């Protein structure tokens, strides 16, 4: 259970980082 939850958290953080990078890259 903990492992799956951690994986989901890492995935969501990775997606957020990618969005921020793309958002900053646009400017």
mmCIF file as Biopython writes it, N, C-alpha, C and O atoms, coordinates in Angstrom:
data_model
#
loop_
_atom_site.group_PDB
_atom_site.id
_atom_site.type_symbol
_atom_site.label_atom_id
_atom_site.label_alt_id
_atom_site.label_comp_id
_atom_site.label_asym_id
_atom_site.label_entity_id
_atom_site.label_seq_id
_atom_site.pdbx_PDB_ins_code
_atom_site.Cartn_x
_atom_site.Cartn_y
_atom_site.Cartn_z
_atom_site.occupancy
_atom_site.B_iso_or_equiv
_atom_site.auth_seq_id
_atom_site.auth_asym_id
_atom_site.pdbx_PDB_model_num
ATOM 1   N N  . UNK A ? 1  ? 0.843 -1.209 0.000   1.0 0.0 1  A 1 
ATOM 2   C CA . UNK A ? 1  ? 0.000 0.000  0.000   1.0 0.0 1  A 1 
ATOM 3   C C  . UNK A ? 1  ? 0.875 1.254  0.000   1.0 0.0 1  A 1 
ATOM 4   O O  . UNK A ? 1  ? 0.682 2.159  -0.812  1.0 0.0 1  A 1 
ATOM 5   N N  . UNK A ? 2  ? 1.835 1.295  0.918   1.0 0.0 2  A 1 
ATOM 6   C CA . UNK A ? 2  ? 2.683 2.491  1.002   1.0 0.0 2  A 1 
ATOM 7   C C  . UNK A ? 2  ? 3.469 2.680  -0.292  1.0 0.0 2  A 1 
ATOM 8   O O  . UNK A ? 2  ? 3.617 3.799  -0.782  1.0 0.0 2  A 1 
ATOM 9   N N  . UNK A ? 3  ? 3.976 1.564  -0.844  1.0 0.0 3  A 1 
ATOM 10  C CA . UNK A ? 3  ? 4.783 1.674  -2.063  1.0 0.0 3  A 1 
ATOM 11  C C  . UNK A ? 3  ? 3.944 2.266  -3.194  1.0 0.0 3  A 1 
ATOM 12  O O  . UNK A ? 3  ? 4.400 3.166  -3.900  1.0 0.0 3  A 1 
ATOM 13  N N  . UNK A ? 4  ? 2.719 1.764  -3.366  1.0 0.0 4  A 1 
ATOM 14  C CA . UNK A ? 4  ? 1.870 2.277  -4.446  1.0 0.0 4  A 1 
ATOM 15  C C  . UNK A ? 4  ? 1.573 3.754  -4.231  1.0 0.0 4  A 1 
ATOM 16  O O  . UNK A ? 4  ? 1.575 4.543  -5.176  1.0 0.0 4  A 1 
ATOM 17  N N  . UNK A ? 5  ? 1.316 4.120  -2.977  1.0 0.0 5  A 1 
ATOM 18  C CA . UNK A ? 5  ? 0.992 5.525  -2.687  1.0 0.0 5  A 1 
ATOM 19  C C  . UNK A ? 5  ? 2.199 6.406  -2.998  1.0 0.0 5  A 1 
ATOM 20  O O  . UNK A ? 5  ? 2.051 7.491  -3.562  1.0 0.0 5  A 1 
ATOM 21  N N  . UNK A ? 6  ? 3.383 5.945  -2.634  1.0 0.0 6  A 1 
ATOM 22  C CA . UNK A ? 6  ? 4.592 6.722  -2.915  1.0 0.0 6  A 1 
ATOM 23  C C  . UNK A ? 6  ? 4.790 6.859  -4.417  1.0 0.0 6  A 1 
ATOM 24  O O  . UNK A ? 6  ? 5.175 7.924  -4.900  1.0 0.0 6  A 1 
ATOM 25  N N  . UNK A ? 7  ? 4.530 5.784  -5.160  1.0 0.0 7  A 1 
ATOM 26  C CA . UNK A ? 7  ? 4.693 5.841  -6.618  1.0 0.0 7  A 1 
ATOM 27  C C  . UNK A ? 7  ? 3.749 6.886  -7.203  1.0 0.0 7  A 1 
ATOM 28  O O  . UNK A ? 7  ? 4.146 7.686  -8.050  1.0 0.0 7  A 1 
ATOM 29  N N  . UNK A ? 8  ? 2.502 6.875  -6.746  1.0 0.0 8  A 1 
ATOM 30  C CA . UNK A ? 8  ? 1.536 7.853  -7.262  1.0 0.0 8  A 1 
ATOM 31  C C  . UNK A ? 8  ? 1.990 9.263  -6.934  1.0 0.0 8  A 1 
ATOM 32  O O  . UNK A ? 8  ? 1.855 10.174 -7.750  1.0 0.0 8  A 1 
ATOM 33  N N  . UNK A ? 9  ? 2.540 9.443  -5.711  1.0 0.0 9  A 1 
ATOM 34  C CA . UNK A ? 9  ? 2.990 10.775 -5.300  1.0 0.0 9  A 1 
ATOM 35  C C  . UNK A ? 9  ? 4.149 11.212 -6.191  1.0 0.0 9  A 1 
ATOM 36  O O  . UNK A ? 9  ? 4.183 12.355 -6.648  1.0 0.0 9  A 1 
ATOM 37  N N  . UNK A ? 10 ? 5.099 10.311 -6.440  1.0 0.0 10 A 1 
ATOM 38  C CA . UNK A ? 10 ? 6.241 10.656 -7.294  1.0 0.0 10 A 1 
ATOM 39  C C  . UNK A ? 10 ? 5.760 10.989 -8.698  1.0 0.0 10 A 1 
ATOM 40  O O  . UNK A ? 10 ? 6.251 11.929 -9.324  1.0 0.0 10 A 1 
ATOM 41  N N  . UNK A ? 11 ? 4.786 10.205 -9.198  1.0 0.0 11 A 1 
ATOM 42  C CA . UNK A ? 11 ? 4.276 10.452 -10.545 1.0 0.0 11 A 1 
ATOM 43  C C  . UNK A ? 11 ? 3.624 11.827 -10.625 1.0 0.0 11 A 1 
ATOM 44  O O  . UNK A ? 11 ? 3.871 12.580 -11.567 1.0 0.0 11 A 1 
ATOM 45  N N  . UNK A ? 12 ? 2.791 12.155 -9.639  1.0 0.0 12 A 1 
ATOM 46  C CA . UNK A ? 12 ? 2.106 13.456 -9.650  1.0 0.0 12 A 1 
ATOM 47  C C  . UNK A ? 12 ? 3.127 14.582 -9.564  1.0 0.0 12 A 1 
ATOM 48  O O  . UNK A ? 12 ? 2.983 15.599 -10.244 1.0 0.0 12 A 1 
ATOM 49  N N  . UNK A ? 13 ? 4.158 14.415 -8.737  1.0 0.0 13 A 1 
ATOM 50  C CA . UNK A ? 13 ? 5.191 15.455 -8.614  1.0 0.0 13 A 1 
ATOM 51  C C  . UNK A ? 13 ? 5.930 15.587 -9.940  1.0 0.0 13 A 1 
ATOM 52  O O  . UNK A ? 13 ? 6.222 16.697 -10.385 1.0 0.0 13 A 1 
ATOM 53  N N  . UNK A ? 14 ? 6.232 14.450 -10.572 1.0 0.0 14 A 1 
ATOM 54  C CA . UNK A ? 14 ? 6.947 14.486 -11.852 1.0 0.0 14 A 1 
ATOM 55  C C  . UNK A ? 14 ? 6.116 15.231 -12.893 1.0 0.0 14 A 1 
ATOM 56  O O  . UNK A ? 14 ? 6.649 16.036 -13.657 1.0 0.0 14 A 1 
ATOM 57  N N  . UNK A ? 15 ? 4.819 14.964 -12.923 1.0 0.0 15 A 1 
ATOM 58  C CA . UNK A ? 15 ? 3.938 15.643 -13.881 1.0 0.0 15 A 1 
ATOM 59  C C  . UNK A ? 15 ? 3.907 17.136 -13.581 1.0 0.0 15 A 1 
ATOM 60  O O  . UNK A ? 15 ? 3.963 17.953 -14.499 1.0 0.0 15 A 1 
ATOM 61  N N  . UNK A ? 16 ? 3.817 17.500 -12.301 1.0 0.0 16 A 1 
ATOM 62  C CA . UNK A ? 16 ? 3.787 18.922 -11.936 1.0 0.0 16 A 1 
ATOM 63  C C  . UNK A ? 16 ? 5.083 19.592 -12.371 1.0 0.0 16 A 1 
ATOM 64  O O  . UNK A ? 16 ? 5.057 20.704 -12.898 1.0 0.0 16 A 1 
ATOM 65  N N  . UNK A ? 17 ? 6.228 18.921 -12.155 1.0 0.0 17 A 1 
ATOM 66  C CA . UNK A ? 17 ? 7.511 19.498 -12.565 1.0 0.0 17 A 1 
ATOM 67  C C  . UNK A ? 17 ? 7.515 19.720 -14.074 1.0 0.0 17 A 1 
ATOM 68  O O  . UNK A ? 17 ? 7.966 20.764 -14.545 1.0 0.0 17 A 1 
ATOM 69  N N  . UNK A ? 18 ? 7.018 18.753 -14.828 1.0 0.0 18 A 1 
ATOM 70  C CA . UNK A ? 18 ? 6.998 18.876 -16.285 1.0 0.0 18 A 1 
ATOM 71  C C  . UNK A ? 18 ? 6.118 20.053 -16.691 1.0 0.0 18 A 1 
ATOM 72  O O  . UNK A ? 18 ? 6.471 20.816 -17.589 1.0 0.0 18 A 1 
ATOM 73  N N  . UNK A ? 19 ? 4.971 20.199 -16.029 1.0 0.0 19 A 1 
ATOM 74  C CA . UNK A ? 19 ? 4.078 21.319 -16.363 1.0 0.0 19 A 1 
ATOM 75  C C  . UNK A ? 19 ? 4.760 22.648 -16.068 1.0 0.0 19 A 1 
ATOM 76  O O  . UNK A ? 19 ? 4.691 23.576 -16.874 1.0 0.0 19 A 1 
ATOM 77  N N  . UNK A ? 20 ? 5.418 22.744 -14.915 1.0 0.0 20 A 1 
ATOM 78  C CA . UNK A ? 20 ? 6.087 23.997 -14.556 1.0 0.0 20 A 1 
ATOM 79  C C  . UNK A ? 20 ? 7.181 24.308 -15.570 1.0 0.0 20 A 1 
ATOM 80  O O  . UNK A ? 20 ? 7.344 25.459 -15.977 1.0 0.0 20 A 1 
ATOM 81  N N  . UNK A ? 21 ? 7.935 23.285 -15.980 1.0 0.0 21 A 1 
ATOM 82  C CA . UNK A ? 21 ? 9.017 23.494 -16.947 1.0 0.0 21 A 1 
ATOM 83  C C  . UNK A ? 21 ? 8.433 24.012 -18.259 1.0 0.0 21 A 1 
ATOM 84  O O  . UNK A ? 21 ? 8.951 24.968 -18.836 1.0 0.0 21 A 1 
ATOM 85  N N  . UNK A ? 22 ? 7.354 23.381 -18.733 1.0 0.0 22 A 1 
ATOM 86  C CA . UNK A ? 22 ? 6.729 23.819 -19.975 1.0 0.0 22 A 1 
ATOM 87  C C  . UNK A ? 22 ? 6.169 25.231 -19.818 1.0 0.0 22 A 1 
ATOM 88  O O  . UNK A ? 22 ? 6.287 26.055 -20.724 1.0 0.0 22 A 1 
ATOM 89  N N  . UNK A ? 23 ? 5.563 25.502 -18.669 1.0 0.0 23 A 1 
ATOM 90  C CA . UNK A ? 23 ? 4.968 26.815 -18.424 1.0 0.0 23 A 1 
ATOM 91  C C  . UNK A ? 23 ? 6.048 27.888 -18.455 1.0 0.0 23 A 1 
ATOM 92  O O  . UNK A ? 23 ? 5.868 28.937 -19.073 1.0 0.0 23 A 1 
ATOM 93  N N  . UNK A ? 24 ? 7.175 27.625 -17.786 1.0 0.0 24 A 1 
ATOM 94  C CA . UNK A ? 24 ? 8.275 28.602 -17.771 1.0 0.0 24 A 1 
ATOM 95  C C  . UNK A ? 24 ? 8.888 28.697 -19.166 1.0 0.0 24 A 1 
ATOM 96  O O  . UNK A ? 24 ? 9.281 29.779 -19.601 1.0 0.0 24 A 1 
ATOM 97  N N  . UNK A ? 25 ? 8.969 27.572 -19.863 1.0 0.0 25 A 1 
ATOM 98  C CA . UNK A ? 25 ? 9.582 27.565 -21.189 1.0 0.0 25 A 1 
ATOM 99  C C  . UNK A ? 25 ? 8.798 28.418 -22.180 1.0 0.0 25 A 1 
ATOM 100 O O  . UNK A ? 25 ? 9.367 28.922 -23.148 1.0 0.0 25 A 1 
ATOM 101 N N  . UNK A ? 26 ? 7.499 28.582 -21.948 1.0 0.0 26 A 1 
ATOM 102 C CA . UNK A ? 26 ? 6.696 29.369 -22.883 1.0 0.0 26 A 1 
ATOM 103 C C  . UNK A ? 26 ? 7.069 30.843 -22.821 1.0 0.0 26 A 1 
ATOM 104 O O  . UNK A ? 26 ? 6.898 31.566 -23.802 1.0 0.0 26 A 1 
ATOM 105 N N  . UNK A ? 27 ? 7.578 31.297 -21.672 1.0 0.0 27 A 1 
ATOM 106 C CA . UNK A ? 27 ? 7.863 32.724 -21.521 1.0 0.0 27 A 1 
ATOM 107 C C  . UNK A ? 27 ? 9.302 33.057 -21.844 1.0 0.0 27 A 1 
ATOM 108 O O  . UNK A ? 27 ? 9.700 34.220 -21.764 1.0 0.0 27 A 1 
#
